[in-house]
């Protein structure tokens, strides 16, 4: 996916390119994204992992590694389907 943004009130112009892949294995679902952003020469990898605990409950984790500056953030949570 490619996105181009141009600011109306300033001279900001941004290009974003992402490559996405989705894989599933038994109760796991993996969504991987490699991104390139020309703002500050940022690039990195994001991963969303879902594990189907029961029919109505998922455990979800998200990790983002901005390779260009060494930043790493993650979160985990539960999702209940009604």
SERO-4910 file (N, C-alpha, C, O; in steps of 0.05 Angstrom, whole numbers):
BEGIN
 pado doro    nc1    nc2    nc3   cac1   cac2   cac3    cc1    cc2    cc3    oc1    oc2    oc3
  Unk    A     17    -23      0      0      0      0     18     25      0     39     25     13
  Unk    A     10     44    -15     25     70    -16      6     92    -10    -16     94    -22
  Unk    A     13    110      8     -2    134     15     15    158     12     38    158     19
  Unk    A      3    180      1     17    205     -2      0    226     12    -24    229      6
  Unk    A     12    242     30     -3    263     43     10    290     40     35    292     40
  Unk    A     -6    310     36      4    338     33    -12    356     50    -37    357     49
  Unk    A      1    371     68    -12    389     86    -24    414     72    -12    424     53
  Unk    A    -47    422     81    -60    446     70    -50    472     83    -47    493     70
  Unk    A    -44    470    109    -36    495    124     -6    498    127      3    518    138
  Unk    A     10    478    118     39    481    120     52    466     97     38    455     79
  Unk    A     78    465     97     92    452     74     98    423     79    116    412     67
  Unk    A     82    410     96     87    382    103     78    364     79     56    366     69
  Unk    A     95    346     72     89    326     51    101    299     60    125    298     65
  Unk    A     85    279     61     93    253     71     86    231     52     65    231     39
  Unk    A    104    211     50     99    186     35    102    163     54    121    161     69
  Unk    A     82    144     53     83    120     69     79     96     51     61     96     35
  Unk    A     96     76     54     94     52     39     94     28     59    111     27     77
  Unk    A     74     10     57     73    -13     74     70    -39     58     59    -39     36
  Unk    A     81    -60     69     79    -86     58     66   -103     80     77   -105    102
  Unk    A     43   -116     74     28   -130     94     26   -160     87     24   -167     63
  Unk    A     25   -177    107     21   -206    103      5   -216    126      9   -208    149
  Unk    A    -13   -235    121    -29   -247    141    -26   -278    139    -29   -289    118
  Unk    A    -20   -290    162    -17   -319    163    -34   -330    186    -37   -317    206
  Unk    A    -45   -354    182    -60   -366    203    -50   -395    206    -44   -409    186
  Unk    A    -49   -404    231    -41   -431    237    -56   -440    262    -52   -430    284
  Unk    A    -74   -460    257    -92   -470    278   -106   -448    292   -123   -435    279
  Unk    A   -101   -442    318   -115   -421    332   -100   -394    331   -109   -375    344
  Unk    A    -78   -392    317    -62   -368    316    -68   -352    290    -72   -364    269
  Unk    A    -67   -326    291    -69   -309    268    -47   -288    271    -45   -274    291
  Unk    A    -30   -286    250     -7   -267    250    -12   -247    228    -17   -254    205
  Unk    A    -10   -221    235    -12   -199    216     14   -184    218     20   -171    238
  Unk    A     30   -185    197     56   -172    197     56   -148    178     44   -149    156
  Unk    A     70   -127    186     71   -103    169     99    -92    170    110    -87    191
  Unk    A    111    -88    147    136    -74    144    130    -46    133    116    -44    112
  Unk    A    140    -25    145    133      2    136    157     19    132    178     17    145
  Unk    A    154     37    113    174     58    106    159     85    105    139     88     91
  Unk    A    169    104    120    157    131    122    180    151    116    200    151    130
  Unk    A    176    168     96    198    186     89    201    209    109    220    225    106
  Unk    A    184    212    128    186    232    149    208    223    169    204    202    182
  Unk    A    229    237    171    252    229    188    264    202    181    277    190    198
  Unk    A    261    193    157    272    168    147    265    145    166    283    130    175
  Unk    A    240    142    173    230    122    192    223     96    178    209     97    157
  Unk    A    231     74    189    223     48    178    223     28    201    238     31    221
  Unk    A    206      7    199    204    -12    220    186    -35    213    179    -40    190
  Unk    A    179    -50    234    164    -75    232    143    -75    254    149    -70    277
  Unk    A    118    -82    246     97    -84    266     85   -112    263     83   -123    241
  Unk    A     78   -124    286     67   -151    287     42   -152    305     44   -143    328
  Unk    A     20   -163    295     -4   -167    311     -9   -197    312    -12   -209    291
  Unk    A    -10   -208    336    -14   -237    339    -40   -241    355    -43   -230    377
  Unk    A    -57   -258    344    -82   -265    358    -83   -295    363    -76   -311    345
  Unk    A    -90   -302    388    -94   -330    395   -123   -334    403   -132   -320    422
  Unk    A   -137   -352    390   -165   -357    396   -167   -376    420   -164   -400    417
  Unk    A   -171   -365    444   -172   -381    468   -198   -398    469   -196   -422    475
  Unk    A   -220   -386    465   -246   -400    463   -261   -388    439   -250   -371    425
  Unk    A   -286   -397    435   -302   -386    413   -307   -356    416   -309   -342    397
  Unk    A   -308   -347    442   -315   -319    447   -292   -302    458   -296   -278    462
  Unk    A   -269   -314    463   -247   -298    476   -221   -302    460   -212   -324    454
  Unk    A   -209   -279    453   -183   -278    439   -162   -265    457   -169   -246    472
  Unk    A   -138   -274    456   -115   -260    468   -101   -247    445    -94   -260    425
  Unk    A    -96   -221    447    -83   -206    426    -58   -192    436    -58   -180    457
  Unk    A    -38   -193    419    -13   -179    426     -4   -162    402     -9   -170    379
  Unk    A      8   -140    407     17   -122    386     45   -113    393     50   -105    416
  Unk    A     64   -114    374     91   -104    378     99    -87    354     92    -94    331
  Unk    A    113    -65    360    122    -47    339    152    -41    344    159    -32    366
  Unk    A    168    -47    325    197    -41    327    204    -21    305    204    -28    281
  Unk    A    210      3    314    220     24    295    250     19    292    265     29    309
  Unk    A    258      6    271    285     -2    267    304     22    264    326     21    273
  Unk    A    294     43    251    311     66    245    320     80    270    342     93    270
  Unk    A    305     79    293    314     93    317    317     74    341    323     83    363
  Unk    A    312     48    337    315     29    359    292     28    379    294     15    399
  Unk    A    270     42    373    247     43    392    231     17    389    226      7    367
  Unk    A    222      6    412    206    -18    413    183    -15    432    187     -7    455
  Unk    A    158    -20    423    135    -18    440    117    -42    436    116    -53    414
  Unk    A    104    -51    458     86    -74    456     63    -71    475     64    -55    494
  Unk    A     41    -86    470     18    -86    487      4   -114    483      8   -127    463
  Unk    A    -11   -121    503    -25   -147    502    -53   -142    515    -56   -126    533
  Unk    A    -73   -157    506   -100   -153    516   -118   -177    510   -111   -195    495
  Unk    A   -142   -176    521   -163   -196    517   -186   -183    502   -192   -160    506
  Unk    A   -198   -198    484   -221   -188    469   -244   -209    473   -240   -233    467
  Unk    A   -267   -200    482   -290   -218    485   -310   -211    464   -319   -188    461
  Unk    A   -318   -230    448   -339   -227    427   -366   -232    439   -370   -252    453
  Unk    A   -385   -215    433   -412   -218    444   -430   -230    423   -454   -235    428
***
